[in-house]
Amino acid sequence: MSTIAQTLSGAMGLLGAIVLFALQGTARSIERAAKRMLQVPHESSSKIYLRHLFARKSFHELARRYAEHLESPKSTETNLYLLEHYSTLTWLLDHDTMLRTSFSRALLASGVVISVSLVATALAPQVAERAAIGHAVLIVVTLGAVGCLFLYGMLLRLMLSSTPEDSRPSAGDQASS
């Protein structure tokens, strides 16, 4: 039981550091995408307000305002550059939300399994007297640990998913084609 608690604690610590770097990178990408979106010329009556939202880092509200602009019936034609930057920003915002949710879920599950494991370790003498209960607790904690490892894998997969910026061909790729 204590081995499970130690293993999950170590894995969660390492994963936490990796997620922290991923979230920092995502935050920088979100800011870059929002900045590029603001630089695309378009007819908007609230450019000052949009710049204020950018300065406050209210990127969700900024994306919502641009969505309203893109869906507006007043818009005679769609600005493709604006649409591209808007879709990049919304993808990054959604990715950030999914990353945070997945990390919270993995952290909570790890906390529960570690806690149950530590309580079972403290009660080992009493549990040892009843072999059936001991086996059941061991199976439950082991299945919980395997579930945590599955959540870690899902989180890592989410962190390694490519961004829209990464999937676009670079100038060097286009020149070699």
C-alpha positions in Angstrom: 0.0 0.0 0.0 2.7 2.5 0.9 4.5 1.7 -2.4 1.3 2.7 -4.3 1.1 6.0 -2.3 4.8 6.8 -2.9 4.6 5.9 -6.6 1.5 8.0 -7.3 2.9 10.9 -5.2 6.1 10.9 -7.2 4.3 10.6 -10.6 1.9 13.4 -9.7 4.8 15.7 -8.7 6.6 15.1 -12.0 3.4 15.4 -13.9 2.5 18.6 -12.1 5.8 20.1 -13.2 5.2 19.1 -16.8 1.7 20.4 -16.7 2.9 23.7 -15.3 5.3 24.2 -18.2 2.6 23.2 -20.7 0.1 25.7 -19.2 2.8 28.4 -19.4 3.3 27.6 -23.1 -0.4 27.6 -23.7 -0.8 30.9 -22.0 1.9 32.4 -24.2 0.3 30.9 -27.3 -3.1 32.3 -26.3 -1.6 35.8 -25.9 0.2 35.6 -29.2 -3.0 34.5 -31.0 -5.1 37.2 -29.4 -2.4 39.8 -30.3 -2.4 38.7 -34.0 -6.2 38.8 -34.0 -6.2 42.4 -32.8 -3.7 43.3 -35.5 -5.9 42.2 -38.4 -7.8 45.2 -39.8 -11.5 44.9 -39.6 -14.5 47.2 -39.2 -15.2 47.3 -35.5 -16.7 50.1 -33.5 -15.1 49.0 -30.2 -11.3 48.7 -31.0 -10.5 50.5 -27.7 -12.6 48.0 -25.8 -11.0 45.1 -27.5 -7.5 46.4 -26.7 -8.7 46.9 -23.1 -9.8 43.2 -23.0 -6.4 42.2 -24.4 -4.6 44.3 -21.8 -6.7 42.7 -19.0 -6.0 39.2 -20.5 -9.7 38.6 -20.8 -9.2 36.3 -23.8 -12.5 34.4 -23.4 -14.4 37.7 -23.6 -12.2 38.8 -26.5 -13.0 35.7 -28.4 -16.7 36.1 -27.7 -16.6 39.7 -29.1 -14.9 38.5 -32.2 -17.4 35.7 -32.6 -20.2 38.3 -32.5 -18.3 40.3 -35.1 -17.8 37.3 -37.4 -21.4 36.2 -37.1 -22.8 39.7 -37.5 -25.2 40.2 -40.4 -23.6 43.7 -40.9 -20.4 42.0 -42.0 -20.5 42.0 -45.8 -17.6 39.5 -46.2 -15.6 37.3 -44.0 -12.0 38.3 -43.3 -10.1 35.0 -43.7 -7.1 36.2 -41.6 -9.4 37.2 -38.8 -11.3 33.9 -39.0 -8.0 32.0 -38.9 -6.7 33.9 -35.9 -10.1 33.6 -34.2 -10.2 29.8 -34.7 -6.6 29.5 -33.4 -7.5 31.5 -30.3 -10.6 29.5 -29.6 -8.8 26.2 -30.1 -6.1 27.3 -27.6 -8.7 28.5 -25.1 -10.5 25.2 -25.3 -7.2 23.2 -25.1 -6.3 25.2 -22.0 -9.6 24.4 -20.4 -9.4 20.7 -21.2 -5.8 20.6 -19.9 -6.8 22.2 -16.6 -9.8 20.0 -16.2 -7.8 16.8 -17.0 -5.1 17.8 -14.6 -7.6 18.5 -11.8 -9.3 15.2 -12.4 -5.9 13.3 -12.3 -4.9 15.3 -9.2 -8.1 14.5 -7.4 -8.1 10.8 -8.3 -4.5 10.6 -7.1 -5.3 12.3 -3.8 -8.1 9.8 -3.2 -6.1 6.7 -4.0 -3.1 8.0 -2.0 -5.4 8.7 1.0 -7.0 5.3 0.9 -3.6 3.7 0.5 -2.2 5.5 3.5 -5.3 4.7 5.6 -5.0 1.0 4.6 -1.3 1.1 5.5 -2.1 2.5 8.9 -4.7 -0.2 9.4 -2.5 -3.0 8.1 -2.5 -5.0 11.3 -6.3 -5.0 11.6 -6.7 -5.8 7.9 -4.2 -8.6 8.0 -6.4 -10.5 10.5 -9.1 -10.7 7.8 -7.6 -11.9 4.6 -10.7 -11.3 2.5 -10.9 -7.7 3.5 -7.2 -7.2 3.0 -7.4 -8.7 -0.6 -10.4 -6.5 -1.4 -8.7 -3.3 -0.2 -5.5 -4.2 -2.1 -7.6 -4.9 -5.3 -9.5 -1.6 -4.9 -6.3 0.5 -4.3 -4.5 -1.3 -7.2 -7.4 -0.6 -9.5 -7.5 3.0 -8.4 -3.8 3.3 -9.1 -4.2 1.8 -12.6 -7.1 4.3 -13.1 -4.7 7.1 -12.1 -2.1 5.9 -14.5 -4.8 5.9 -17.2 -5.7 9.5 -16.3 -2.0 10.5 -16.5 -1.8 9.0 -19.9 -4.8 10.9 -21.1 -3.3 14.1 -19.7 0.0 13.5 -21.4 -1.8 12.8 -24.7 -3.7 16.0 -24.3 -0.5 18.0 -23.5 1.2 16.6 -26.6 -1.6 17.3 -29.0 -0.5 19.7 -31.6 -1.7 23.3 -31.8 -3.2 24.9 -34.9 0.0 26.9 -35.1 2.1 23.7 -35.1 0.1 22.0 -37.8 0.5 24.9 -40.4 3.3 24.4 -42.8 6.2 26.7 -42.1 7.9 28.9 -44.8 10.7 26.3 -45.0 8.2 23.5 -45.6 6.5 25.5 -48.3 9.8 26.3 -50.0 10.8 22.6 -50.1 7.5 21.5 -51.6 
